[in-house]
Amino acid sequence: MPLFIGVIASPVSAMPLMWVLAEWAVGRRAVQTRPKMSGVGTVGGLRTWQAGRTRRAVFGRF
């Protein structure tokens, strides 16, 4: 039973901690003046690659 409690408590405690750290990092002046540093300044490589591909019919839906 204690292992189960630890497994459940770990992600629950990690989520708010990461939220606070992410908010702090995004609020920094260095990131606000250079949005590419945080990854939100551009669309991104994967999305650009997906947009350039032609869609295939999957189960006849496209």
PLY file of the C-alpha trace (Angstrom):
ply
format ascii 1.0
element vertex 62
property float x
property float y
property float z
element edge 61
property int vertex1
property int vertex2
end_header
0.00 0.00 0.00
2.74 2.59 0.75
4.27 1.96 -2.68
0.92 2.71 -4.31
0.64 5.97 -2.38
4.14 6.96 -3.45
3.46 6.16 -7.09
0.31 8.31 -7.05
1.85 11.16 -5.01
4.94 11.53 -7.18
3.25 12.79 -10.39
0.73 14.80 -8.41
3.52 16.70 -6.66
5.65 16.98 -9.82
2.93 18.63 -11.94
2.50 21.81 -9.86
6.25 22.09 -9.39
6.88 21.94 -13.15
4.02 24.39 -13.75
5.61 26.93 -11.41
9.06 26.44 -12.95
7.68 26.78 -16.49
5.78 29.96 -15.59
8.91 31.38 -14.00
11.04 30.52 -17.05
8.56 32.00 -19.54
8.26 35.15 -17.47
11.98 35.85 -17.72
12.96 38.88 -19.79
15.48 36.84 -21.80
12.73 34.49 -23.00
10.26 37.30 -23.65
12.71 39.14 -25.87
13.84 35.94 -27.64
10.79 33.63 -27.97
12.76 31.08 -30.01
14.65 30.27 -26.82
11.51 28.70 -25.35
10.41 26.98 -28.54
7.31 29.12 -29.16
8.93 31.54 -31.60
8.52 29.30 -34.63
6.17 26.61 -35.84
8.80 23.92 -35.41
10.45 21.30 -37.53
7.94 18.50 -37.05
4.93 20.66 -37.80
6.63 22.14 -40.88
7.44 18.62 -42.09
3.84 17.47 -41.52
2.41 20.50 -43.33
4.58 19.80 -46.37
3.42 16.20 -46.70
0.42 15.18 -48.71
-2.22 13.37 -46.73
-2.89 9.75 -47.54
-6.32 8.24 -47.38
-6.65 6.36 -44.10
-9.66 4.09 -44.15
-11.13 6.21 -46.94
-11.62 9.33 -44.82
-9.40 11.77 -46.74
0 1
1 2
2 3
3 4
4 5
5 6
6 7
7 8
8 9
9 10
10 11
11 12
12 13
13 14
14 15
15 16
16 17
17 18
18 19
19 20
20 21
21 22
22 23
23 24
24 25
25 26
26 27
27 28
28 29
29 30
30 31
31 32
32 33
33 34
34 35
35 36
36 37
37 38
38 39
39 40
40 41
41 42
42 43
43 44
44 45
45 46
46 47
47 48
48 49
49 50
50 51
51 52
52 53
53 54
54 55
55 56
56 57
57 58
58 59
59 60
60 61
